[in-house]
Amino acid sequence: MEEFFNKHIIKFTLIVTAPLWIAYAMASDIEEVIVVGQQEKVVETNPATDTNILNAIIPAFTYNAGGYGGSAFYNERGAQTVHTAVFRNGIPANEPGGSWYNFGHDIASSEKVKVISGANGVMYGSGAMAGTVLIEDTITRGLTMRNIVDSGIENQFIKLSSNNLEVASFKDTIASARNDNDEEDTYEQQSAKIIIDAMDFEVIAKFVDYEYDYDNCYDYNWGQSNECTELGERYNVAIRNDYITVGRNYTSGEYFTVEDPTYANESYRDFVRFGNNLDLSNKLNVAFGVDGERNIYNTESTNSMGATENKYEDENFGAYLNVNAEFALNYNFGLRFGNDDQNAMRFGLSKGEFFFNIGNSFRKANLYERFGDAWVDGNEDLMPEEGVGYEIGFGAISVFKYDFEETIEYQSSYTTTVIITPAVTTTDPDTGEVTTTPAVTEDIFTNATYANGGEYSTQGFRFANNYGPFGVMLSYTDTEQPRVPKYMGAITYQQVFNGFTVAGRYAVNLERAPGQYDFLPEGEDYLEDLNRLDLSASKTWGKYNLTFKLNNALDDVVEVLPGYDNRGREVLITLQYNW
């Protein structure tokens, strides 16, 4: 732990000044502009009751494939993961080498999270095609300790924070990430947050180191193993005021199979935005600005053909204009123009509880799709994905439809036969005998690649409202995107009795379509249905709070993915001291 924090305090000093080379462009805080005609949800995570950020923002059941540290993605409105943009502290956080954001390493400490529905490429650029998630790191002073008391399971979380600094450590042990072996797997994480206000600027940074044991990986000879380890690092640094945001988002991972490193990658994004938000009258607001980013993706990989080491980078620039006007209705109109056909337009209106929006959007091919590695051939000719979205609603209910075209699809590797020497037919001039020498051929393995040409649609409705201490969420999404439920429902309850706070949530996920490699039993069309009941009770004495939480109270264990079970019943005890 000491080594970790010493390393990152030094790194923090270096990193916060590194991106200033692009300060000529400058940037604005992304939350400065309020866009009408869309649904928004704001939550604050609580480490006493939320194990990760997704637990807080998804009203229904969520899971990490393979336990804590396993992949966990957010699918807004039933769209692909890459069609939701994620920002952390004003900096785009979707990985340049993947276009997604993996929530699997976001152990909840204290964050404010805003989820915005709708196509909003105007304000948030590439990937904001079905929704946008804005994560803001905060610090709550005090000490938090959490532990699972179930026999045979180790799950410990400790967080200590002052006004400007937070440090945290998390460790979890399970019998196995997969259900077909009993090899012990673990996940460990150490993190630090720094928030400083000085000279009208806010400096905010978060650092994460983790080690994750998982199952079902391959070595460079395509040998399958359950002895798999990932060593990873993340950091996010931002410097901002009312007009400018400058920062960097970084991720890295090293992957080992039986002690042999088979793959490593790192990516980082330097981002800058300058803008202003002008109230021309009490009924007219104009926001405008420019932003730019430099993306770098480094990869090292080894397969049976040999080893490769590559570094790829690109730059993106854009300018946006957003107008809010209030007449009989509240109107919103926005435009973005960027390099490489990264353009977007949006129109929205609202009145009281009524809202409507329509917008087109895009996703630029990521660096891995464009350049590949030892396993995959890149395609530098990929065009941006295109999308258009519609959403209309009143109060707690919304109806939506999103169409996506030219989506970038993975094309599997294959073996093709090439002719080295063609067949030769000769005729003996004396005897007239015909002789044929067969062709010499060779089977050539061709790497997988990516290509434009895919398309899909998603549509449905969502209802969410509170009735006194009860909350109700119902949704239907007509989508065939893998692992996204068509039906979701949740009922929540929270009430205070004589100083005790009791809460509960029952959630269901139904009809989840399988992914490409999710092989189901014969006769089954969907992955197993999920249902879960969580209960909690807490009591506060002055600066102290004690929380008991019962996760998966019904002990309903199912295959959330083929080969991966969800965790059974867990009893968690959390003690908090806040000063």
C-alpha positions as CSV (number, residue, x, y, z in Angstrom):
1,M,0.0,0.0,0.0
2,E,2.8,2.5,0.9
3,E,4.6,1.8,-2.3
4,F,1.4,2.3,-4.3
5,F,0.7,5.7,-2.7
6,N,4.2,6.9,-3.0
7,K,4.3,6.0,-6.6
8,H,1.1,7.8,-7.4
9,I,1.8,10.9,-5.4
10,I,4.9,11.4,-7.6
11,K,2.9,10.5,-10.7
12,F,0.2,13.0,-9.8
13,T,2.7,15.8,-9.7
14,L,3.9,15.0,-13.1
15,I,0.6,14.2,-14.8
16,V,-1.3,17.3,-13.8
17,T,1.1,19.4,-15.7
18,A,1.7,17.1,-18.6
19,P,-1.5,17.9,-20.6
20,L,-1.0,21.6,-20.4
21,W,0.8,21.5,-23.7
22,I,-2.7,21.6,-25.3
23,A,-4.0,24.4,-23.2
24,Y,-4.0,26.6,-26.2
25,A,-7.4,25.1,-27.1
26,M,-8.9,25.2,-23.5
27,A,-12.2,23.6,-22.5
28,S,-15.4,24.0,-20.5
29,D,-16.9,21.8,-17.7
30,I,-19.3,19.4,-19.4
31,E,-22.0,20.0,-16.8
32,E,-22.3,23.7,-17.6
33,V,-24.9,23.2,-20.3
34,I,-28.4,22.0,-19.4
35,V,-30.0,20.3,-22.5
36,V,-33.8,20.1,-22.5
37,G,-35.8,17.3,-24.0
38,Q,-34.3,14.3,-22.3
39,Q,-34.5,12.1,-19.2
40,E,-31.8,12.6,-16.5
41,K,-31.1,10.6,-13.4
42,V,-28.6,11.7,-10.7
43,V,-27.4,9.4,-8.0
44,E,-24.8,9.5,-5.3
45,T,-23.0,6.2,-4.5
46,N,-22.8,5.0,-0.9
47,P,-20.1,2.4,0.0
48,A,-22.3,1.0,2.7
49,T,-24.9,-0.2,0.3
50,D,-23.3,0.0,-3.2
51,T,-20.5,-2.4,-4.1
52,N,-19.9,-0.6,-7.4
53,I,-21.2,2.3,-9.5
54,L,-23.5,0.2,-11.6
55,N,-25.3,-1.0,-8.4
56,A,-26.3,2.7,-7.9
57,I,-27.3,3.7,-11.4
58,I,-29.1,0.6,-12.7
59,P,-32.4,0.1,-10.9
60,A,-32.5,-3.6,-11.7
61,F,-30.0,-6.5,-11.2
62,T,-26.5,-6.1,-12.4
63,Y,-23.5,-8.4,-12.3
64,N,-19.8,-8.8,-13.0
65,A,-18.9,-11.8,-15.1
66,G,-16.5,-13.7,-13.0
67,G,-17.0,-11.8,-9.8
68,Y,-15.5,-8.5,-8.7
69,G,-13.1,-7.2,-11.3
70,G,-14.9,-9.0,-14.1
71,S,-16.3,-7.1,-17.1
72,A,-19.3,-5.0,-16.3
73,F,-20.8,-2.8,-18.9
74,Y,-23.7,-0.3,-19.2
75,N,-26.2,-0.6,-22.1
76,E,-28.4,2.5,-22.2
77,R,-31.8,2.0,-23.9
78,G,-30.8,-1.5,-25.0
79,A,-28.0,-0.3,-27.3
80,Q,-24.4,-1.7,-27.5
81,T,-22.0,-0.7,-24.8
82,V,-19.9,1.3,-27.2
83,H,-23.0,3.5,-27.9
84,T,-23.0,5.0,-24.4
85,A,-20.3,7.7,-23.8
86,V,-18.8,7.9,-20.3
87,F,-17.0,10.9,-18.8
88,R,-15.1,11.0,-15.6
89,N,-14.5,14.4,-14.1
90,G,-15.1,16.0,-17.5
91,I,-12.7,13.8,-19.4
92,P,-13.9,11.1,-21.9
93,A,-13.3,7.7,-20.3
94,N,-14.3,5.3,-23.0
95,E,-11.0,3.5,-23.9
96,P,-9.3,4.5,-27.2
97,G,-8.5,0.8,-27.7
98,G,-12.0,-0.4,-27.2
99,S,-14.6,2.4,-27.3
100,W,-16.2,1.0,-24.1
101,Y,-16.0,1.8,-20.4
102,N,-15.6,-1.2,-18.1
103,F,-17.3,-0.5,-14.8
104,G,-15.9,-3.7,-13.3
105,H,-13.2,-1.8,-11.5
106,D,-15.4,1.0,-10.1
107,I,-15.7,0.0,-6.5
108,A,-18.1,2.6,-5.0
109,S,-16.5,5.0,-2.6
110,S,-18.2,8.4,-3.1
111,E,-19.2,9.6,-6.5
112,K,-22.0,11.6,-8.0
113,V,-23.3,10.1,-11.2
114,K,-25.6,11.6,-13.8
115,V,-27.2,9.4,-16.5
116,I,-28.5,11.3,-19.6
117,S,-30.7,9.5,-22.1
118,G,-30.7,10.3,-25.8
119,A,-28.4,10.9,-28.8
120,N,-26.2,13.8,-27.7
121,G,-23.1,13.7,-29.9
122,V,-23.4,17.5,-30.1
123,M,-22.1,18.0,-26.5
124,Y,-20.3,14.7,-25.8
125,G,-18.9,13.6,-29.2
126,S,-18.0,10.1,-30.3
127,G,-20.1,7.3,-28.8
128,A,-22.9,9.4,-27.2
129,M,-25.4,7.6,-29.4
130,A,-28.0,6.3,-26.9
131,G,-26.9,7.9,-23.7
132,T,-24.2,9.5,-21.6
133,V,-22.9,8.8,-18.1
134,L,-21.1,11.6,-16.2
135,I,-19.1,10.4,-13.2
136,E,-17.9,13.0,-10.7
137,D,-15.5,11.9,-8.0
138,T,-16.3,13.4,-4.6
139,I,-14.8,13.0,-1.1
140,T,-16.8,12.4,2.1
141,R,-14.6,12.8,5.2
142,G,-14.4,9.9,7.5
143,L,-13.6,6.2,7.9
144,T,-15.6,3.4,6.2
145,M,-15.0,-0.4,6.9
146,R,-17.1,-3.1,5.3
147,N,-16.8,-6.9,5.6
148,I,-18.7,-10.0,4.5
149,V,-19.4,-12.3,7.4
150,D,-20.3,-15.4,5.3
151,S,-18.0,-18.4,6.0
152,G,-15.5,-19.2,3.3
153,I,-15.8,-15.8,1.5
154,E,-13.5,-12.9,2.1
155,N,-14.7,-9.4,1.1
156,Q,-13.1,-6.4,2.8
157,F,-13.3,-2.7,2.0
158,I,-11.7,0.1,3.9
159,K,-11.7,3.8,3.0
160,L,-10.1,6.8,4.9
161,S,-10.6,10.3,3.7
162,S,-9.9,13.9,4.7
163,N,-10.9,17.1,3.1
164,N,-8.7,16.7,0.0
165,L,-7.4,13.1,0.0
166,E,-9.1,9.7,0.0
167,V,-7.4,6.3,0.1
168,A,-9.1,2.9,-0.1
169,S,-8.4,-0.8,-0.3
170,F,-10.6,-3.6,-1.4
171,K,-10.1,-7.4,-1.4
172,D,-12.5,-10.2,-2.5
173,T,-12.0,-14.0,-2.6
174,I,-14.3,-16.4,-4.3
175,A,-14.1,-20.2,-4.8
176,S,-13.8,-19.8,-8.6
177,A,-14.7,-17.3,-11.2
178,R,-16.2,-20.1,-13.3
179,N,-18.6,-22.8,-12.1
180,D,-16.7,-25.7,-13.7
181,N,-13.7,-25.7,-11.3
182,D,-12.9,-25.0,-7.7
183,E,-9.7,-23.0,-8.2
184,E,-9.6,-20.0,-5.8
185,D,-9.7,-16.6,-7.5
186,T,-9.2,-13.2,-6.0
187,Y,-9.6,-9.5,-6.8
188,E,-7.6,-6.8,-5.0
189,Q,-7.7,-3.0,-5.6
190,Q,-6.0,0.0,-4.0
191,S,-7.2,3.5,-4.9
192,A,-6.5,7.2,-4.1
193,K,-8.5,10.4,-4.8
194,I,-7.2,14.0,-4.6
195,I,-9.4,17.1,-4.9
196,I,-7.9,20.6,-4.6
197,D,-9.4,24.0,-5.1
198,A,-6.9,26.7,-5.8
199,M,-7.0,30.1,-7.7
200,D,-10.5,29.4,-9.2
201,F,-9.4,26.1,-10.5
202,E,-10.3,22.6,-9.4
203,V,-7.7,19.8,-9.6
204,I,-9.2,16.4,-9.3
205,A,-7.5,13.0,-9.7
206,K,-8.2,9.3,-9.1
207,F,-5.7,6.5,-9.2
208,V,-6.5,2.7,-9.2
209,D,-4.2,-0.3,-9.1
210,Y,-5.7,-3.8,-9.2
211,E,-4.9,-7.5,-9.5
212,Y,-7.5,-9.8,-10.9
213,D,-7.5,-13.7,-11.0
214,Y,-9.9,-15.0,-13.6
215,D,-10.6,-18.1,-15.6
216,N,-10.9,-19.3,-19.2
217,C,-8.0,-17.7,-21.0
218,Y,-5.5,-18.8,-23.7
219,D,-1.8,-18.8,-24.1
220,Y,0.0,-17.9,-27.2
221,N,-0.3,-21.5,-28.5
222,W,-4.1,-21.5,-28.0
223,G,-3.8,-23.6,-24.9
224,Q,-6.8,-23.0,-22.6
225,S,-6.2,-22.4,-18.9
226,N,-8.0,-21.3,-15.7
227,E,-4.8,-19.9,-14.2
228,C,-5.2,-16.4,-15.5
229,T,-4.1,-13.1,-14.0
230,E,-4.6,-9.4,-15.0
231,L,-2.5,-6.6,-13.5
232,G,-4.1,-3.2,-14.2
233,E,-3.7,0.5,-13.6
234,R,-6.1,3.4,-14.1
235,Y,-5.9,7.1,-13.5
236,N,-8.0,10.2,-14.3
237,V,-6.7,13.7,-13.8
238,A,-8.6,16.9,-14.6
239,I,-7.9,20.7,-14.1
240,R,-10.9,22.9,-14.7
241,N,-12.8,26.0,-14.1
242,D,-16.0,27.6,-15.6
243,Y,-14.4,27.9,-19.0
244,I,-11.7,25.3,-19.4
245,T,-11.2,21.5,-18.7
246,V,-7.8,19.9,-19.4
247,G,-6.9,16.4,-18.4
248,R,-5.9,12.8,-19.1
249,N,-7.6,9.5,-18.8
250,Y,-5.3,6.4,-18.7
251,T,-5.8,2.6,-18.5
252,S,-3.3,-0.3,-18.8
253,G,-3.4,-4.0,-18.3
254,E,-1.0,-7.0,-18.4
255,Y,-2.4,-10.5,-18.9
256,F,-0.7,-13.6,-17.8
257,T,-1.4,-17.3,-18.4
258,V,0.4,-19.7,-16.1
259,E,3.0,-17.0,-15.4
260,D,3.6,-16.3,-19.1
261,P,2.8,-12.8,-20.2
262,T,0.7,-13.1,-23.4
263,Y,-0.8,-9.7,-23.8
264,A,-0.3,-6.1,-22.6
265,N,-1.9,-2.8,-23.5
266,E,-2.1,0.8,-22.4
267,S,-4.1,3.7,-23.7
268,Y,-4.4,7.3,-22.7
269,R,-6.4,10.3,-23.9
270,D,-5.3,13.9,-23.5
271,F,-8.4,16.0,-23.6
272,V,-9.2,19.7,-23.6
273,R,-12.3,21.8,-24.0
274,F,-12.9,25.5,-24.0
275,G,-16.3,27.1,-24.0
276,N,-18.7,29.6,-22.7
277,N,-22.3,29.6,-21.6
278,L,-24.0,33.0,-22.2
279,D,-27.4,34.1,-20.9
280,L,-28.4,36.5,-23.6
281,S,-31.8,37.1,-21.8
282,N,-33.8,35.3,-19.2
283,K,-35.3,33.1,-22.0
284,L,-32.2,32.6,-24.3
285,N,-29.0,30.8,-23.5
286,V,-26.2,30.1,-26.0
287,A,-23.3,27.7,-25.3
288,F,-20.4,27.3,-27.6
289,G,-16.9,25.9,-27.6
290,V,-14.2,23.8,-29.1
291,D,-12.6,20.6,-27.9
292,G,-9.7,18.3,-28.9
293,E,-8.1,15.1,-27.9
294,R,-5.1,13.0,-28.6
295,N,-5.5,9.3,-28.2
296,I,-2.6,6.8,-27.9
297,Y,-2.9,3.0,-27.8
298,N,0.1,0.8,-27.1
299,T,-0.1,-3.0,-27.4
300,E,2.2,-6.0,-27.0
301,S,1.0,-9.4,-28.0
302,T,2.3,-12.9,-28.6
303,N,0.7,-15.7,-30.7
304,S,2.0,-18.8,-32.3
305,M,3.2,-16.7,-35.3
306,G,5.4,-14.5,-33.1
307,A,5.4,-11.3,-31.1
308,T,4.4,-7.8,-32.0
309,E,4.7,-4.4,-30.3
310,N,2.8,-1.5,-31.7
311,K,2.0,2.1,-30.9
312,Y,-1.0,3.9,-32.5
313,E,-2.4,7.4,-32.1
314,D,-4.8,9.9,-33.6
315,E,-6.2,13.3,-32.9
316,N,-9.8,14.5,-32.9
317,F,-11.1,18.1,-33.0
318,G,-14.6,19.6,-32.9
319,A,-16.6,22.7,-32.4
320,Y,-20.1,22.8,-31.0
321,L,-23.0,25.3,-30.6
322,N,-26.0,24.7,-28.4
323,V,-29.0,27.1,-28.1
324,N,-31.7,26.9,-25.4
325,A,-34.7,29.2,-25.9
326,E,-38.0,29.5,-24.0
327,F,-41.1,30.7,-25.7
328,A,-44.4,28.8,-25.6
329,L,-42.2,25.7,-25.3
330,N,-38.6,25.3,-24.2
331,Y,-36.5,24.7,-27.4
332,N,-33.0,23.2,-27.8
333,F,-30.9,23.1,-30.9
334,G,-27.3,21.9,-31.2
335,L,-24.7,21.4,-33.9
336,R,-21.2,19.8,-33.8
337,F,-18.6,19.8,-36.6
338,G,-15.4,17.8,-36.3
339,N,-12.7,16.2,-38.3
340,D,-13.1,12.8,-40.0
341,D,-16.9,13.3,-40.5
342,Q,-17.5,13.5,-36.8
343,N,-20.6,15.7,-37.1
344,A,-23.9,15.7,-35.2
345,M,-27.2,17.6,-34.8
346,R,-29.8,17.6,-32.2
347,F,-33.3,19.1,-31.6
348,G,-35.3,18.9,-28.4
349,L,-38.3,20.6,-26.8
350,S,-40.0,20.4,-23.4
351,K,-42.9,21.9,-21.5
352,G,-43.6,21.1,-17.9
353,E,-43.2,17.3,-17.6
354,F,-43.4,16.8,-21.4
355,F,-40.2,16.3,-23.4
356,F,-39.1,15.3,-26.9
357,N,-35.7,15.0,-28.6
358,I,-34.3,13.8,-31.9
359,G,-30.6,13.7,-32.8
360,N,-28.1,12.0,-35.0
361,S,-24.8,10.7,-33.6
362,F,-21.6,8.9,-34.5
363,R,-18.8,6.7,-33.2
364,K,-15.4,6.9,-34.7
365,A,-13.6,3.6,-35.1
366,N,-11.2,3.0,-32.1
367,L,-7.5,2.5,-32.5
368,Y,-7.7,-1.3,-32.1
369,E,-10.3,-1.6,-34.8
370,R,-8.2,0.5,-37.2
371,F,-4.8,-1.0,-36.5
372,G,-5.2,-4.4,-34.7
373,D,-2.4,-6.5,-33.2
374,A,-0.8,-9.9,-33.5
375,W,-4.3,-11.5,-33.4
376,V,-6.4,-9.1,-35.4
377,D,-5.7,-7.2,-38.6
378,G,-6.8,-3.6,-38.4
379,N,-8.8,-1.8,-41.0
380,E,-7.7,1.8,-41.5
381,D,-10.6,2.5,-44.0
382,L,-13.3,2.2,-41.3
383,M,-15.9,4.9,-41.4
384,P,-17.6,6.3,-38.3
385,E,-20.7,4.5,-37.2
386,E,-24.0,6.4,-37.6
387,G,-27.1,6.6,-35.5
388,V,-30.3,8.5,-35.0
389,G,-32.4,8.5,-31.9
390,Y,-35.9,9.6,-30.9
391,E,-37.3,9.9,-27.4
392,I,-40.6,11.3,-26.2
393,G,-41.9,11.3,-22.7
394,F,-44.1,12.7,-20.0
395,G,-42.9,12.8,-16.4
396,A,-41.9,9.3,-15.3
397,I,-42.5,7.5,-18.6
398,S,-40.5,7.7,-21.9
399,V,-40.8,6.0,-25.2
400,F,-37.7,5.6,-27.4
401,K,-36.3,4.3,-30.7
402,Y,-32.7,4.3,-31.9
403,D,-31.4,3.2,-35.3
404,F,-27.7,2.5,-36.0
405,E,-26.0,2.0,-39.4
406,E,-22.5,1.2,-40.6
407,T,-21.8,-0.4,-37.3
408,I,-18.3,-1.9,-37.0
409,E,-18.5,-5.7,-36.9
410,Y,-15.9,-8.3,-36.0
411,Q,-15.1,-10.7,-38.8
412,S,-13.6,-14.0,-37.6
413,S,-10.3,-15.4,-38.7
414,Y,-10.3,-18.1,-41.4
415,T,-7.9,-20.3,-43.4
416,T,-7.7,-20.0,-47.1
417,T,-6.0,-22.2,-49.7
418,V,-3.5,-20.4,-52.0
419,I,-1.8,-22.0,-55.1
420,I,1.9,-21.9,-54.8
421,T,2.5,-23.7,-58.1
422,P,-0.3,-24.3,-60.6
423,A,-1.1,-27.7,-62.1
424,V,0.9,-28.5,-65.2
425,T,-0.4,-30.8,-68.0
426,T,2.2,-32.1,-70.6
427,T,1.8,-34.3,-73.6
428,D,4.6,-36.7,-74.8
429,P,5.3,-35.8,-78.4
430,D,6.3,-39.4,-79.3
431,T,3.6,-41.4,-77.5
432,G,0.9,-38.8,-77.0
433,E,0.6,-39.7,-73.4
434,V,-0.9,-36.9,-71.2
435,T,0.6,-36.3,-67.8
436,T,-0.7,-33.9,-65.2
437,T,1.4,-32.6,-62.3
438,P,-1.0,-31.5,-59.5
439,A,-0.9,-28.0,-58.2
440,V,1.1,-27.2,-55.0
441,T,-1.1,-25.5,-52.5
442,E,-0.7,-24.1,-49.0
443,D,-3.3,-23.3,-46.3
444,I,-2.8,-19.7,-45.1
445,F,-4.2,-18.5,-41.8
446,T,-5.7,-15.0,-42.1
447,N,-6.3,-12.9,-39.0
448,A,-9.7,-11.6,-38.0
449,T,-10.5,-8.0,-38.9
450,Y,-13.3,-5.4,-38.6
451,A,-15.6,-4.0,-41.3
452,N,-18.5,-1.5,-41.6
453,G,-21.9,-2.7,-42.7
454,G,-23.8,-3.8,-39.6
455,E,-27.1,-2.2,-38.5
456,Y,-29.6,-2.7,-35.7
457,S,-32.5,-0.9,-34.0
458,T,-33.7,-0.8,-30.4
459,Q,-37.0,0.6,-29.1
460,G,-39.2,0.4,-26.1
461,F,-40.4,2.3,-23.0
462,R,-39.3,2.9,-19.5
463,F,-41.3,4.0,-16.4
464,A,-39.8,5.0,-13.1
465,N,-41.5,6.9,-10.3
466,N,-41.6,7.1,-6.5
467,Y,-44.7,6.7,-4.4
468,G,-43.9,7.7,-0.8
469,P,-41.3,5.2,0.5
470,F,-41.7,3.0,-2.6
471,G,-40.0,3.3,-6.0
472,V,-41.2,1.4,-9.1
473,M,-39.3,0.8,-12.4
474,L,-40.6,-1.1,-15.4
475,S,-39.1,-1.3,-18.8
476,Y,-39.5,-3.1,-22.1
477,T,-36.7,-3.0,-24.7
478,D,-37.1,-4.6,-28.1
479,T,-33.5,-5.5,-28.7
480,E,-31.4,-8.5,-29.7
481,Q,-28.2,-7.1,-28.3
482,P,-26.4,-9.8,-26.4
483,R,-27.1,-10.1,-22.7
484,V,-29.4,-7.1,-22.6
485,P,-32.8,-8.0,-21.0
486,K,-36.0,-7.3,-22.8
487,Y,-37.9,-6.9,-19.6
488,M,-36.7,-5.2,-16.4
489,G,-38.5,-4.4,-13.3
490,A,-37.7,-3.3,-9.8
491,I,-39.5,-2.3,-6.6
492,T,-37.6,-0.4,-3.9
493,Y,-38.5,0.6,-0.4
494,Q,-36.8,2.9,2.1
495,Q,-38.2,4.2,5.4
496,V,-37.0,5.6,8.7
497,F,-38.3,4.1,12.0
498,N,-37.2,5.5,15.3
499,G,-33.7,6.3,13.9
500,F,-33.4,3.1,12.0
501,T,-33.3,3.2,8.2
502,V,-34.6,0.1,6.5
503,A,-34.4,-0.5,2.7
504,G,-35.0,-3.2,0.2
505,R,-35.0,-3.8,-3.5
506,Y,-36.4,-6.6,-5.6
507,A,-35.4,-6.7,-9.2
508,V,-35.9,-9.0,-12.2
509,N,-34.2,-9.3,-15.7
510,L,-36.0,-11.4,-18.3
511,E,-35.3,-12.6,-21.8
512,R,-31.6,-11.9,-22.2
513,A,-30.4,-12.8,-25.7
514,P,-27.1,-14.9,-25.8
515,G,-23.9,-13.5,-27.1
516,Q,-22.0,-15.0,-30.1
517,Y,-20.1,-17.5,-27.8
518,D,-22.9,-18.1,-25.3
519,F,-23.8,-21.7,-26.0
520,L,-27.2,-22.6,-24.6
521,P,-28.8,-25.9,-23.8
522,E,-30.9,-27.3,-26.6
523,G,-34.3,-25.7,-26.8
524,E,-33.4,-22.6,-24.9
525,D,-33.5,-19.2,-26.6
526,Y,-32.4,-16.9,-23.8
527,L,-29.9,-16.8,-20.9
528,E,-31.4,-17.6,-17.5
529,D,-33.7,-15.1,-15.9
530,L,-32.4,-13.2,-13.0
531,N,-34.2,-12.1,-9.9
532,R,-32.7,-10.7,-6.7
533,L,-33.8,-9.4,-3.3
534,D,-31.5,-7.1,-1.3
535,L,-32.3,-5.9,2.2
536,S,-30.5,-3.5,4.5
537,A,-30.9,-1.8,7.9
538,S,-28.8,1.0,9.3
539,K,-28.6,3.1,12.5
540,T,-26.8,6.4,13.1
541,W,-25.4,7.5,16.5
542,G,-23.9,11.0,16.1
543,K,-21.0,10.6,13.8
544,Y,-21.2,6.8,13.7
545,N,-23.3,4.7,11.3
546,L,-23.7,0.9,11.4
547,T,-25.3,-0.8,8.3
548,F,-26.3,-4.5,7.9
549,K,-27.0,-5.6,4.3
550,L,-28.3,-8.9,3.0
551,N,-27.5,-9.4,-0.7
552,N,-29.4,-11.9,-2.7
553,A,-31.6,-12.7,0.3
554,L,-33.4,-15.5,-1.6
555,D,-30.0,-17.2,-2.4
556,D,-31.0,-17.5,-6.0
557,V,-27.9,-18.8,-7.8
558,V,-28.2,-18.9,-11.6
559,E,-25.8,-18.8,-14.6
560,V,-25.7,-15.1,-15.4
561,L,-23.5,-16.1,-18.4
562,P,-22.8,-19.7,-19.5
563,G,-20.1,-20.9,-17.2
564,Y,-20.4,-18.1,-14.7
565,D,-22.8,-18.1,-11.7
566,N,-23.9,-15.1,-9.7
567,R,-22.9,-15.0,-6.0
568,G,-25.2,-16.5,-3.4
569,R,-26.5,-15.0,-0.2
570,E,-24.1,-12.5,1.5
571,V,-24.3,-10.7,4.8
572,L,-22.3,-7.4,4.8
573,I,-21.5,-5.2,7.9
574,T,-20.4,-1.7,7.3
575,L,-19.2,0.8,10.0
576,Q,-18.8,4.4,9.1
577,Y,-17.4,7.3,11.1
578,N,-17.8,10.7,9.5
579,W,-16.2,13.9,10.7
